[in-house]
Amino acid sequence: MNVVERQLKAYNEKDINRFIDCYSDDIVIYEFPDKVRFASKTIMRKHYQKLFDTYPDMNAEIVKRIEQGFFVIDHEKITGRSEDPLFATAIYEVQQDIIVKVWFL
């Protein structure tokens, strides 16, 4: 199982430790193209722990995945955060089986 799939499984199980372990210590998460949302694992952990606690029924499902070189692009359907599903696209950059950057569209 690749690291992007592992982080998705941990996300859906609300396992913050396994989820965070999929990311590099110097992870940077962007709103595409270059607005920084998080630039540390500590801030990311706090954000996602609050999200997991607030939305215990939240679930992400992959609608489509593209893997090319060091990148994985997921079109995701997210349920459990609102009445209607949300759709998001995430671009993951993976180096040595760890996620080093993410861009959300």
N, CA and C atoms as a LAMMPS dump frame, in Angstrom:
ITEM: TIMESTEP
0
ITEM: NUMBER OF ATOMS
315
ITEM: BOX BOUNDS ff ff ff
-5.0000000000000000e+02 5.0000000000000000e+02
-5.0000000000000000e+02 5.0000000000000000e+02
-5.0000000000000000e+02 5.0000000000000000e+02
ITEM: ATOMS id mol type element x y z
1 1 1 N 0.856 -1.178 0
2 1 2 C 0 0 0
3 1 3 C 0.899 1.237 0
4 2 1 N 0.649 2.16 -0.924
5 2 2 C 1.492 3.354 -0.971
6 2 3 C 1.097 4.358 0.106
7 3 1 N 1.944 5.339 0.326
8 3 2 C 1.759 6.279 1.432
9 3 3 C 0.479 7.104 1.284
10 4 1 N 0.091 7.446 0.067
11 4 2 C -1.144 8.222 -0.115
12 4 3 C -2.353 7.375 0.263
13 5 1 N -2.321 6.105 -0.089
14 5 2 C -3.408 5.199 0.299
15 5 3 C -3.422 4.997 1.818
16 6 1 N -2.253 4.884 2.425
17 6 2 C -2.174 4.728 3.894
18 6 3 C -2.742 5.949 4.611
19 7 1 N -2.434 7.155 4.116
20 7 2 C -2.955 8.344 4.792
21 7 3 C -4.461 8.445 4.617
22 8 1 N -4.99 7.997 3.474
23 8 2 C -6.44 7.987 3.271
24 8 3 C -7.114 7.034 4.253
25 9 1 N -6.548 5.857 4.414
26 9 2 C -7.097 4.873 5.365
27 9 3 C -7.069 5.431 6.787
28 10 1 N -5.963 6.039 7.186
29 10 2 C -5.852 6.618 8.531
30 10 3 C -6.827 7.783 8.704
31 11 1 N -7 8.595 7.667
32 11 2 C -7.957 9.71 7.682
33 11 3 C -9.362 9.176 7.94
34 12 1 N -9.755 8.154 7.196
35 12 2 C -11.1 7.601 7.35
36 12 3 C -11.298 6.914 8.696
37 13 1 N -10.227 6.403 9.276
38 13 2 C -10.302 5.766 10.602
39 13 3 C -10.084 6.768 11.737
40 14 1 N -9.822 8.022 11.397
41 14 2 C -9.573 9.105 12.375
42 14 3 C -8.388 8.774 13.278
43 15 1 N -7.396 8.11 12.715
44 15 2 C -6.186 7.746 13.46
45 15 3 C -5.132 8.821 13.206
46 16 1 N -5.114 9.826 14.065
47 16 2 C -4.262 10.993 13.844
48 16 3 C -2.782 10.627 13.783
49 17 1 N -2.332 9.682 14.584
50 17 2 C -0.909 9.332 14.584
51 17 3 C -0.489 8.668 13.274
52 18 1 N -1.25 7.694 12.825
53 18 2 C -0.925 7.048 11.546
54 18 3 C -1.063 8.024 10.386
55 19 1 N -2.056 8.907 10.462
56 19 2 C -2.267 9.91 9.42
57 19 3 C -1.057 10.841 9.324
58 20 1 N -0.661 11.414 10.434
59 20 2 C 0.456 12.372 10.466
60 20 3 C 1.773 11.7 10.096
61 21 1 N 1.935 10.443 10.457
62 21 2 C 3.179 9.725 10.135
63 21 3 C 3.412 9.571 8.63
64 22 1 N 2.398 9.796 7.83
65 22 2 C 2.539 9.69 6.375
66 22 3 C 3.18 10.935 5.757
67 23 1 N 3.376 11.962 6.558
68 23 2 C 3.876 13.245 6.069
69 23 3 C 5.279 13.524 6.6
70 24 1 N 6.073 14.227 5.794
71 24 2 C 7.428 14.588 6.209
72 24 3 C 7.373 15.611 7.344
73 25 1 N 8.456 15.702 8.088
74 25 2 C 8.52 16.663 9.192
75 25 3 C 8.397 18.099 8.707
76 26 1 N 8.834 18.366 7.494
77 26 2 C 8.75 19.732 6.959
78 26 3 C 7.671 19.846 5.873
79 27 1 N 6.563 19.151 6.088
80 27 2 C 5.435 19.172 5.164
81 27 3 C 4.947 20.605 4.935
82 28 1 N 4.591 20.894 3.688
83 28 2 C 3.94 22.157 3.359
84 28 3 C 2.674 21.801 2.593
85 29 1 N 1.555 22.366 3.038
86 29 2 C 0.264 22.133 2.392
87 29 3 C -0.226 23.47 1.853
88 30 1 N -0.592 23.455 0.582
89 30 2 C -0.965 24.677 -0.123
90 30 3 C -2.411 24.63 -0.587
91 31 1 N -3.002 25.826 -0.683
92 31 2 C -4.169 26.018 -1.531
93 31 3 C -3.57 26.397 -2.872
94 32 1 N -3.912 25.658 -3.907
95 32 2 C -3.305 25.85 -5.222
96 32 3 C -3.471 27.287 -5.693
97 33 1 N -2.444 27.917 -6.244
98 33 2 C -1.161 27.304 -6.547
99 33 3 C -0.102 27.459 -5.455
100 34 1 N -0.168 28.542 -4.653
101 34 2 C 0.973 28.776 -3.76
102 34 3 C 0.631 29.409 -2.413
103 35 1 N -0.635 29.368 -2.009
104 35 2 C -1.008 29.908 -0.698
105 35 3 C -0.78 28.824 0.36
106 36 1 N 0.111 29.093 1.297
107 36 2 C 0.451 28.104 2.324
108 36 3 C -0.681 28.009 3.343
109 37 1 N -1.184 26.794 3.556
110 37 2 C -2.186 26.531 4.599
111 37 3 C -1.515 26.062 5.88
112 38 1 N -0.566 25.131 5.754
113 38 2 C 0.183 24.604 6.897
114 38 3 C 1.633 24.452 6.472
115 39 1 N 2.539 24.764 7.38
116 39 2 C 3.966 24.583 7.087
117 39 3 C 4.654 23.866 8.237
118 40 1 N 3.891 23.084 8.979
119 40 2 C 4.495 22.262 10.038
120 40 3 C 3.549 21.119 10.386
121 41 1 N 4.141 20.033 10.825
122 41 2 C 3.347 18.879 11.25
123 41 3 C 2.538 19.198 12.506
124 42 1 N 3.079 20.036 13.371
125 42 2 C 2.386 20.386 14.616
126 42 3 C 1.071 21.088 14.319
127 43 1 N 1.109 22.075 13.441
128 43 2 C -0.112 22.807 13.085
129 43 3 C -1.073 21.887 12.338
130 44 1 N -0.533 21.083 11.458
131 44 2 C -1.358 20.136 10.706
132 44 3 C -2.06 19.16 11.648
133 45 1 N -1.326 18.633 12.621
134 45 2 C -1.905 17.698 13.594
135 45 3 C -3.074 18.347 14.337
136 46 1 N -2.885 19.569 14.815
137 46 2 C -3.962 20.264 15.549
138 46 3 C -5.19 20.444 14.663
139 47 1 N -4.971 20.859 13.425
140 47 2 C -6.085 21.085 12.502
141 47 3 C -6.865 19.789 12.251
142 48 1 N -6.153 18.724 11.916
143 48 2 C -6.835 17.472 11.577
144 48 3 C -7.429 16.788 12.802
145 49 1 N -6.817 16.929 13.965
146 49 2 C -7.42 16.359 15.174
147 49 3 C -8.756 17.032 15.457
148 50 1 N -8.799 18.363 15.303
149 50 2 C -10.056 19.093 15.498
150 50 3 C -11.094 18.649 14.461
151 51 1 N -10.668 18.482 13.226
152 51 2 C -11.568 18.02 12.167
153 51 3 C -12.116 16.63 12.488
154 52 1 N -11.249 15.713 12.909
155 52 2 C -11.673 14.355 13.262
156 52 3 C -12.646 14.371 14.445
157 53 1 N -12.376 15.215 15.435
158 53 2 C -13.246 15.301 16.611
159 53 3 C -14.601 15.919 16.271
160 54 1 N -14.6 16.923 15.399
161 54 2 C -15.827 17.638 15.043
162 54 3 C -16.723 16.826 14.12
163 55 1 N -16.114 16.049 13.23
164 55 2 C -16.871 15.285 12.229
165 55 3 C -16.515 13.801 12.309
166 56 1 N -17.002 13.101 13.329
167 56 2 C -16.622 11.693 13.498
168 56 3 C -17.104 10.778 12.369
169 57 1 N -18.107 11.202 11.602
170 57 2 C -18.614 10.385 10.496
171 57 3 C -17.999 10.768 9.148
172 58 1 N -17.046 11.678 9.171
173 58 2 C -16.409 12.134 7.938
174 58 3 C -15.684 10.971 7.258
175 59 1 N -15.802 10.932 5.931
176 59 2 C -15.167 9.866 5.156
177 59 3 C -14.768 10.42 3.793
178 60 1 N -13.595 10.028 3.33
179 60 2 C -13.14 10.421 1.996
180 60 3 C -13.085 9.184 1.109
181 61 1 N -13.616 9.329 -0.081
182 61 2 C -13.624 8.243 -1.066
183 61 3 C -12.952 8.76 -2.336
184 62 1 N -12.103 7.96 -2.92
185 62 2 C -11.421 8.359 -4.144
186 62 3 C -12.356 8.143 -5.332
187 63 1 N -12.649 9.226 -6.037
188 63 2 C -13.452 9.16 -7.253
189 63 3 C -12.552 8.787 -8.427
190 64 1 N -11.377 9.397 -8.469
191 64 2 C -10.402 9.111 -9.524
192 64 3 C -9.009 9.391 -8.982
193 65 1 N -8.065 8.554 -9.372
194 65 2 C -6.67 8.73 -8.954
195 65 3 C -5.769 8.652 -10.187
196 66 1 N -4.821 9.573 -10.24
197 66 2 C -3.791 9.571 -11.275
198 66 3 C -2.447 9.531 -10.565
199 67 1 N -1.593 8.609 -10.963
200 67 2 C -0.237 8.521 -10.418
201 67 3 C 0.737 8.754 -11.559
202 68 1 N 1.627 9.72 -11.362
203 68 2 C 2.619 10.019 -12.39
204 68 3 C 3.904 10.476 -11.718
205 69 1 N 4.946 9.707 -11.886
206 69 2 C 6.232 10.056 -11.278
207 69 3 C 6.108 10.168 -9.77
208 70 1 N 6.527 11.306 -9.238
209 70 2 C 6.494 11.548 -7.794
210 70 3 C 5.145 12.086 -7.312
211 71 1 N 4.152 12.148 -8.196
212 71 2 C 2.886 12.79 -7.859
213 71 3 C 1.712 11.817 -7.897
214 72 1 N 0.789 12.035 -6.957
215 72 2 C -0.494 11.332 -6.929
216 72 3 C -1.557 12.415 -6.881
217 73 1 N -2.516 12.339 -7.789
218 73 2 C -3.601 13.314 -7.845
219 73 3 C -4.895 12.57 -7.558
220 74 1 N -5.575 12.979 -6.491
221 74 2 C -6.833 12.343 -6.092
222 74 3 C -7.991 13.316 -6.223
223 75 1 N -9.053 12.876 -6.895
224 75 2 C -10.328 13.583 -6.855
225 75 3 C -11.138 12.851 -5.791
226 76 1 N -11.51 13.565 -4.733
227 76 2 C -12.102 12.935 -3.551
228 76 3 C -13.54 13.395 -3.329
229 77 1 N -14.353 12.466 -2.88
230 77 2 C -15.719 12.751 -2.433
231 77 3 C -15.699 12.626 -0.916
232 78 1 N -16.045 13.717 -0.229
233 78 2 C -15.988 13.745 1.232
234 78 3 C -17.405 13.845 1.774
235 79 1 N -17.766 12.89 2.61
236 79 2 C -19.085 12.876 3.238
237 79 3 C -18.919 13.017 4.75
238 80 1 N -20.024 13.378 5.406
239 80 2 C -20.015 13.456 6.861
240 80 3 C -19.659 14.818 7.422
241 81 1 N -19.449 15.8 6.55
242 81 2 C -19.144 17.16 7.015
243 81 3 C -20.312 18.106 6.782
244 82 1 N -21.193 17.738 5.878
245 82 2 C -22.381 18.535 5.58
246 82 3 C -23.423 17.591 4.988
247 83 1 N -24.616 18.119 4.767
248 83 2 C -25.679 17.28 4.212
249 83 3 C -25.3 16.711 2.852
250 84 1 N -24.725 17.559 2.024
251 84 2 C -24.3 17.139 0.688
252 84 3 C -22.817 16.807 0.701
253 85 1 N -22.402 15.882 -0.142
254 85 2 C -20.968 15.576 -0.2
255 85 3 C -20.174 16.769 -0.732
256 86 1 N -18.934 16.84 -0.3
257 86 2 C -17.992 17.837 -0.802
258 86 3 C -17.047 17.124 -1.759
259 87 1 N -16.561 17.847 -2.736
260 87 2 C -15.584 17.284 -3.662
261 87 3 C -14.32 18.123 -3.602
262 88 1 N -13.19 17.45 -3.587
263 88 2 C -11.9 18.133 -3.509
264 88 3 C -10.906 17.407 -4.4
265 89 1 N -9.908 18.142 -4.829
266 89 2 C -8.804 17.546 -5.57
267 89 3 C -7.525 17.836 -4.81
268 90 1 N -6.753 16.793 -4.563
269 90 2 C -5.484 16.922 -3.845
270 90 3 C -4.361 16.397 -4.729
271 91 1 N -3.28 17.149 -4.762
272 91 2 C -2.073 16.734 -5.48
273 91 3 C -1.004 16.475 -4.427
274 92 1 N -0.55 15.242 -4.338
275 92 2 C 0.457 14.844 -3.351
276 92 3 C 1.801 14.663 -4.042
277 93 1 N 2.841 15.262 -3.477
278 93 2 C 4.197 14.976 -3.934
279 93 3 C 4.813 14.003 -2.943
280 94 1 N 5.286 12.884 -3.454
281 94 2 C 5.816 11.81 -2.613
282 94 3 C 7.299 11.613 -2.925
283 95 1 N 8.106 11.585 -1.871
284 95 2 C 9.543 11.312 -1.99
285 95 3 C 9.896 10.239 -0.968
286 96 1 N 10.507 9.158 -1.409
287 96 2 C 10.95 8.079 -0.522
288 96 3 C 9.829 7.595 0.409
289 97 1 N 8.635 7.392 -0.178
290 97 2 C 7.46 6.86 0.522
291 97 3 C 6.984 7.748 1.669
292 98 1 N 7.129 9.07 1.505
293 98 2 C 6.598 10.024 2.482
294 98 3 C 6.037 11.213 1.695
295 99 1 N 4.924 11.763 2.158
296 99 2 C 4.315 12.912 1.481
297 99 3 C 5.07 14.165 1.917
298 100 1 N 5.609 14.907 0.937
299 100 2 C 6.409 16.09 1.259
300 100 3 C 5.677 17.396 0.974
301 101 1 N 4.725 17.37 0.038
302 101 2 C 3.925 18.557 -0.268
303 101 3 C 2.546 18.114 -0.718
304 102 1 N 1.56 18.996 -0.453
305 102 2 C 0.191 18.756 -0.915
306 102 3 C -0.368 20.084 -1.414
307 103 1 N -1.064 20.015 -2.535
308 103 2 C -1.792 21.166 -3.048
309 103 3 C -3.259 20.781 -3.122
310 104 1 N -4.141 21.634 -2.563
311 104 2 C -5.587 21.421 -2.681
312 104 3 C -6.145 22.406 -3.692
313 105 1 N -6.963 21.892 -4.612
314 105 2 C -7.609 22.749 -5.611
315 105 3 C -8.979 23.143 -5.119
